[in-house]
Amino acid sequence: MKRLTLFHIDGERGLRGGERQLLYLAAQMRELGHENIVACRWGTPLSREASALGLRRLHLPFRGEWDPVSAWMLRRAASSAARPVFHAHTAHGAAVASLASRLGGPPWVVHRRVDFNLSSGLSRRLKYESAGSVVAVSEGVKRILLENGLAAPLVEVVPDCVPVGEREAKTAGLPAPLAPATAAQRALLRSSLSSRWGLPLDARWVGNLAALVPHKDHETLLRAAALVLRERADTRFIIVGDGPLRPSLEALAGELGMRNSVVFTGFQDNPGDWLRGLDLYAHSSWGEGMGSVLLEAMACGLPIAATDAGGIPEVVEHGRTGLLCPARDPERLSKAVLEALLNPGVSHMRVLAGLERVRAFDMETMGRRMQEVYTSLIPRESREQEESSEARPRPRAPGAPPRLSVILITRDEALDLPGCLESLKGLDAEIVSVDGGSTDGTLELLRRAAGRVHHREFDGFASQKQAALDLATGDWVLSIDADERLSPELLSEIAAVVSDPGGPDGYDLPFEVHFLGQALRFGGLGSEKHLRLFRRAKGRFVGGRLHEGIEVAGKVGRLEGKMLHIPYRDLDEYLDKLRVYTTAAALKRREQGRRFSILHHLLPFWELFHRLFLRLGILDGTPGVAWAVLSSFHTWVKYVKLREMESHRP
């Protein structure tokens, strides 16, 4: 099927299991060839994790559940996307998606991860019944939804997943697969955790990874821990997570005389280390849609003692892959914990069964089933037309020289490159890559896409790109950078151009700059264009180390589809590049014989005023204001560095 643009909507401020599942899904759908945009709050852990995975972000304010501003921004972003679908991952996200869809937005899906009743009849109608599909993470959640009045055909069950194997771990951005630690790895992990948290190495470590909120029922876990300690005083209970109930839970641990036996770590960004270092995982929830952390515990080879709440029995098979007990029953939970600890041989057999069981919850299966859900929202006529179009043979015969060469220069672009390469899918073209010494995984991505990577020491953008051009064999050449993506409309136009023997010898492409998760349409950026597509025999690169251009000997036309440019994933990357770019710009001005003047201190103020008010950058909201402020600061730093170079001139 043709590529979809999936908007994953989640306005939560923290990073819990649902947000982790969102990232797994977006990463897997990218592997299947779809564009993914994470619509979230600015500055949240979800935003940072999405950026680290190289996913596009759309930052929304989420001012209340039915926020019209967020809905309008979401609908506006979808209006310029190819085949958009909204996917709300939370109930509040469903409200925004519902409102955006009613404002003329695309079809949408809502995920339901909890086994709670729906809040009201109005909520059911507006946030769930109006969705194209409701995805439940378990049969238990589906049963609750049906009891609350949803029609059975509306609800699809797609369980949560866990990355299985090296390939899926790489897709999910994990340094290594979730797997049992070797004896040596386990010894190192426990030694490190013991030193930091004062845990005896010879104790039995029982852990729980969950937010400290009511339905996770840590009170039952603590009361069960007190009973376990009567039988096994050498046990330590580690509660990894944070939340509003932490003060009361710490007080309860003190009242039960367990201050030295229970450790509250707060939120940790290394949950895999804890899971590999524990002796047993205990799960005490009275409400649980599925419990994806149980999959992670299984994958890490942990014995499990859990309640039978919600969808947990669909993950943990009692007696075979773990032990289950009724919710809100400290005595039964303590017995399950003790049985697992005191019978290591039986527990090991359950661990082996769990390792086999977890393979059924891989990312590939979840991605394929979600793709079926998304596809079901497309009218049948459109699907049949796409299938017919995709079945047509390619115009170029096997072995014939390519009509188009895509040239790409790189150096440590592993975060940006996947999105760029993904946007090229569908072009009948060779990819010519010249790398300047990458060490971060860029080479592997290029080899997978292009087959061969050419190595050349970087000595300037123009010369590096000319070297790539010299290696190209296509009649036409498209020059693209790793932080750029072809819009579907532009891809179609390029395919038409290279198939037509007539027309201009080169084409300007309109650029759409994205910053802080939003397209910037004002501030002088809305009309940006660059010559990037040209006949190989008619073009060459000119320029220096910092900027390059393309000269074409012939007529230059213009295409309408946009090149999406994401120069900075976030503010941190902008500031990291500021040092490099301002130094290069100052060097260029010095080589040109230009001198610093005291009047240069006024340029940033003029640029800020010009971008914000004369070019209406303020209409782009916070991202537009931030771009204007940072651009003016860039100008000031550039000239101050020129002044610094002059003062150090021999």
N, C-alpha and C positions, 0 to 999 in steps of 0.2 A: 504494500500500500504506500501511497505518497506520504511524505513527511508531515507530521502534525506539529503544531506549536502548543505545548502543554504549559499552562500557567498553574503552578503548584502554590496554593494559597494557605498561609499559616501565619497568624499574627501573634503567636506566643512569644513571650519574652525569654523563655529558657530553652534548654535543649534536652528534651526527654525522649522517650522511646518513639513517640509519634513523629517527632522531627527527624530522628535518625532513620526511621522507615521512609519518610519523604525523600531524604537524600539518597537512600538505596534505590528507590523507585526512579528518581530523576536520572541517576547515573546509569541505570539499566536501560531506561527508555532512550537515553542518548546512544547507547550501544546498538539499539535497534533502529537508529537513524532519525530520531525525532528531536526537535528543538525543545529545550526545557528552560523555563524561566521561573525562578523562585520568588514569589510575591510575599515579602515579609517586612518586618520592621527594620529600620536602619540601626546598625550597631549591635544587633543581637547575635548570640552564638550561632543561630541558624544562618544568618547572613554571612558570618565569617566562614563557617564550614562550607557553605555553597560556593563562596569565592575560592576557597582552597581547592575545591573540586573543579574549578573552571566553569561553573554554571552561571548563566546570566541571572541577574537579580533585578527585581522591580520593588523599590522601597515604597511602601504605603504607610500612611499615618495610623490607620486602625483606631480612629477616635470613636470608640463605642462600637457596639455590635452591628448596628445598621448605619455604618458611616457612609454618607453619600459621596464624600470626597474620595475615599478609597475606591468606592464602586466606580466613580467617574474616571479616575486614573486607570483603573483596571480595564474598563471598557475601551478607553482611548488607546491603551497599549495594544489591546487585542485587535483594534480596527486596522492596524497596519501589519498584523501578523498573518502568516499563511496558515489557513486551516486551524484556527485556534480552538482549544478546548480548555475550560476552567476545571481545575480539580481542587476542591476545598478539602483540606485535611483536618479541619476542626469545625466545631459547630459555629463559632464566630466567623470563621472563614466562609462557611456556607451562607451566612447572612449576606456577606459582601458579594459573593458570587451570584447569589439569587438576585440581589439588587442590580448588579452590573448586567446580568443577563436580561433583566426587564428593561434596562436602558438601551437595549439593542445589541447586547453582547452575544457571544456564542453559546452553544450547549455546555452543560456542566455536570460534573460528577461530585458527589460528596462522600467522604470516607467516614465510617463510624467505627471507632476503636474501643468504645466503652460499653459495658452491658447495663447502662442506666436507662430508665424510662425517658422518653422524650419529654421536654419540659412543659409543653402545652399543645393544644390543638392547633393554635395559630403557628407555633414553631414547626409543627409537623407539616402543615400545608405549605408554608413559605420556604422552609429550608430543606425539606426532604421530598415531599410529594411533587414539587415543581422541578426537581432535578431530573436529568436524563437517566441517571442510574445512582443507586445508593450502594456503596461497597461496604460490606460487613467483613470484619477480619476473622469471624468464626461463625459456626452455626448457632452458637449460643447468642451472639449479638443479633443474628438474623431473627432468631426466635423472639427476642425482645421487640425488635422493630415490627414484626408481624403482629404481635400482641398489642402494639401501640397503633395499629390501624394501617400500616403501609401495605400496599398490594404486593403479593409475592413476586410477580414478574419484574417489579422495580428493583428488587434487592438481589445483588450478586455477592457471593462469598469468595473473597480472595485473601487467603491467610497472609500474615506478615512473613518476612523472609530473613535470612541471615546469609552473608557472603560465604559460599562454599568453594574452597579451592583457591589456588593462586590467581587464576584469571579473574574470578569474581572479587577477590580481595583488591586486586589492582583497579578494577572498575569502580569499587567503592572508595578508593583512595586510602586503603589501609596499608600500613607498612608490611603486614604479613597476615595470612589467613587466621581466623579464629580457630585454634586447634589446641589440643592438650600440650602443655609444656614438657620438654624433655626433663630428665632428672636434673641435669646441670642448669637448665634455664629456670626450673622451679626453685632450685636452691638459691640462685642469684636473686630472683624476684622476692622470695620470702626474706632473704637477708636484707634487701633494700627496704622493703615494707616494714620489717621488724625494727630496723634502725630508726625509721621516721616516726613510727606510731607506737613504739614501745611494746610490741607484741612478742611474747616468748616464742622462740623458734620451735620448741618442743610441744607447744600447745596445739589443740585442734581448732582450726579457724573456720567458723561458720559465718557466712556472709549473706548480705541482702543489698541489692542495688536497686533503689527506687526513690522517687520523690517522697518527702515526708508530708503526705497529705492523707486525709481521713480514710479513703477507700483502700489504701495500701496497708492499713491496720497494723502499724508497728507496735501498737500497745499489746496486741495478742502475741507478737513475736517476742517482746520483752518479757511478758509473763511466762511464755514457753521457755525462754532462756533461763529464767530463774529456776524452773523445774529441772531443766537439763543440768544446771550447775550443781544441783544436789547429788546427782549421780556421777557427773564428770566435771570435777572442779577445775580441770586443766583446759576446759573449753573457753574460747574467746569468741565473742560475737561482734562482727564488724558491720556497721550500717553505713553504706556509701550512698550519699545523696543529701539533699537539703530541701527545706520547705518550711511552711509556717508552723508546723507542729514540733519543730526541733526543740525549742525550750521546754515544752511540756514533756516530751519524751526523755530528754536528759534528766529532768526532775524525777520522772517515774523510775528510771534506771537507778538513781540515787536512793529513792524510797525502797526499792527492792534489794538494796545492798549490793549492787553490781557495778559500782563506779569503776572498779579495776578490771572488770570482765567484759565491759561493753565499750566499744570505740565508735564515736560518731565522727566520720571524716569530712562531712560536708560534700559538696559537689567535687567530683574528680574527673579530669579529662583523660584518664588512663584506665577505663573500666576493664579493658582486656587484661591488664596486669593483675588486677585484683582477682578476676575470675580464674586466671591460671595459678594464682597463689593460694586460693582457698582449699579447704578440705571438703566443704559441703555448701550447697546453696539452699537457703531457706526462704520461701516465698509465702507471705502471710495475708495477702489481699482478700477482702471480702467482696470486692467488685473488680473484675478483670476481663476485658474484652478478649484477650488472647494471652498476653504476657510474653512479648517478644524477647525479653531478657532471659526467659527460660530457654529459648533457642540458643542464645549466646552461651549460657551456662552449659548446655548439652554439648555444643560445639567445642567447648574448652575442656570437656571430659570430667565434669563435676557430678557427683551424686546430688540428687534433688529431693527435697522434702517441701511440699507445697500444699496449699488448699485446693479444693475442687471448685473454686468459684468460676463463674462465667465460662469462658472458652478454654480454661487451663487444661481440662481433661482431653481436649483435642490436640494438645501439644505433649503433655506428659501422660503416658499410659501407666496407670497404677499397677505397681508390682513388676512391670517390665522395664520401663525407662526411668522410673522414680517412684516416690511414695506420695499419695494424696490423702488428705484428711478434710473433715468439714471446716468451713470458715468459722472464725470467732470462737475457736475451741483450743485454748492454750495447752490443755493436757494432751489432746490428741496430736497436736503439732509437735510437742516435746517428745512424745513417744516415737513419732516418725523420724525426728532428728536423731534420737538415741539409737534407734534400730539401724539407721544408715551408718552411724559412726562405729557402732559395736560389731557390725558384720561386714568388714571390708571386702571379703570375697564376694558376697552377694551383691554389694554395692558396685563392685567392679564389673560384674556381669551386666548390671543395669546401665552402667556408663557405656559399655560397648554397644548395647542395644540403642542407647540414646545417640551415639555417634552415627549409627546407621539411620536412625529415624530422622535426624536433622537434615539429611540430604534431600528429603522430600520438600523442604522449605527453602530451596535455593532461590537466588535472585532471578535466574533465567525463567523458572516456572512462574514466579510472580509477575515478571515483566510481560511474558507472553499472555497471561490471563488478563492483565490490565490493558494490554493492547487490544484484546478482543472487546473489552468494555468500551474503550474509546471508539473503536471502529463501529460499534453498534449504534453510536449516536449519529453517524453519517447516513444521510438518506441512501436508500438502496440504489437509486439511479446514479448517484455520484460514485458509489463504490464500483458499480459495473463499468462505468465510463473509465475509471482509473485502472481497473484490471485490464480492460481492453487496451488502454494506452500503454500500460507497462508491458503488455505481451508483444507489442510491436518490436520487430528486430531493429538493432542499432544501424544507423546509416553507414557506418564505416565497416568495411570488410575486415576479417581477421588478418593481421599482418600488414595492413595498410598504414602508412605514416599518419600520425594524428593531425587533425585540423587545428587543435588547440594545445598549447603548452601552458601550464600554470607554473610560474616561477615563484619560489619562496626562499628567503634567506632567514636563518635562525641562529640563535644562541641562547640556550637555557629557556626554552619556550614551552616547557611541558604543561604548564597550567593553561595557557591560552590556545595551544595548538589543536587539541581535540575539537573544540568548537569550530575552528577554521576549517579543518579537514572534513568535518561533518557537513559543513555548508557546501562543500564542493561535490558531494555525492550527487549523481545525476548528470554531471558533465562528462562527456566523452573526451577525455583529455589525459595527457601525460603530466605527471607532477615532477618538476625539476627542482631539487632542493640542494642548497649550498649552505653548509653549517660552519660556523666560525669557532667551534670548540665547546660544544654543549657537554654538560656533565650531569644533567638532571632527569634523564629519561627521554629527552627530545629525540635522540637518534633512533630509539626503538620505535617511537611513534611514526617517524618519517619512513623508516624501513618498511613498516607495516603498510603504509599508504603508498609509498613511491617505489619500494623495492631497493633502490640504490640511493645512497646519500653521498654527495660530493663535499669534500673537506677543503676549506680554504681559510687561511688566517685573515681575520677581519682587518681591512685597512681603509674602510669608508663605505658608506651605504651605496654610493653610485657605482664604485668599482666592484663591490660584492654582487650587486644586482646585474651588472653588465656581464660578470662571469657566469651567472645563472642563465642570462639571455644567450650567451655564446654556446651553452650546452643544449638549448632548446632545439627541437626539430619540427614543431608544429608550424603551420602557416600563420596562425594567430598566436599571440602571447597575452596572457593575463597575469599581471603582477599583483600579488596580494601579500599582506603581512600576517603574522600569526594572531594578532589581536583584531583582525578583521573577519567579517563573515558575509557571504553573499546572501541577500534576501532571495526568497524563491522567485520573486518577480524578475530580479536581476539575472538570476541563473537562467531563466527561460529566455530572456532577451539575448544573453550571450550565446546560448545555443543557436538561436535564430541567426545572429550576426555571422558566426563562423560557418554556417551552412550556406550563406548567400555570397556568391563570388563578387557581387558588386558592392556599392556603398563606399563610405569613407575609409580612410586608412587607419584611423584611430578613433577612440571614443572616450569622452569624459564620463566619469561615473559620479552621480550624486552621493555624498556621504551623509550618514546619520550617526552623529556622535552620541554615545551612551556614557553617562557618568552617574555614579551612585544609584544605579539601577533604573535610570530614566533616560529617554531620548531627549537631547537638548535641541529645541527648535528655534531658539532665539539667541541673542548675544553674539550674533555674527556667525553662528554655526549652521543655521538652517539652510544656507545657500552654498555650503562648502562642496566643491567638486574637484576631482583629480583625474588626470589622464592615466588609465591603467590597462586599457585593452587596445592592442594595436597589431598591425601586420608585422611579422618578425623581420621582413626584409626592409621595412620602412622606419623602424624605430631604434633608438639607442638611449642609454642612460647618461645623464650629465649631472654635475654637482660635485659635492665634496663629502667630507666625513659626516656632517650632521644632517644635511638635507640633500635629497636627490630629486631629479625630475626626468621626464621622458620627452625627447624630441622626436617628432614624427614628420617625415618628409612627405607631406600630402594633406588632404582634407581631414579635419577632425570633427566628428559628430558628437552627439550626446545621447545617452540612454536614460530611461526613466526609473528603472528599478534601483533600489538603494543598496549601497555597500554599508553594512553596519560596522562601526568602529568603536571598540571598547578599549581605549588606550590605557585605562587604569582600572583594575578590579575594585580598588577601594582607596581610601585616603592614605593608608600606609604605603601602598605601591607608588602613589603619586609622590609622596615625600622621599621615598627611596630613589626614584628616578630624577627628582629635582636636582640632586647634587650632580649627577652625571650630565644631564642636559644643559644645566646652566654653565657648567665648566666648559663644555664643548662650544656653547654659544659665545662665551666670553673669548675663548681662544680664536674662534673664527673672526670676531670683530678686531681682535688684536692683529691677526694676520692681514686683515684688510687695512690696517693702519688707522683704525678709528681710536679716538681717545675718550676717556671718561670726562664728563662735565658735571658740575654741580647741579645743572638743570635736569640731569637724568633722574634725580630724586623726585621730580615732579611727574615723570612718565607713569608710574604705577597709579597715581591718583586719576590721571586722565584716562588710562585704560579701564580702570574700575568704573568710572562714570560713563564712559563710552559703551562698555559692554552691558552694564546694568540698565541704563536709561535710554541712551540713543539707539542701541540695538535691542532694547527690550528684554535683556537677559533675565530681568526680575520676574518675567512671566513664566519662566521655567521653575519657579519655586526655589526650594532650598538647594537642589543640585545646580541650578543656574547661578544662584548667588555664590555658592561655593566655588564653582568654576571661574567666575569673574574675579573673586578675591584671590584664588590661587594663581591665576594667570597674571594678575598684576604683581603679585609677590614674586613670581618667576622672573618677570621683567626687571624688578628691582634687584634681585639677587644676581642676575646676569651682569648688570652694570657695576654692581659693587665688586664682583669678582674681577671684572676688567680693571677696576681701580686697584684692587689688590695685586694683580699681575704687574701693573705699571710700577707700583711701589717697590716690587721685588726685582725689577729689571736691572741687570748689572750695568 
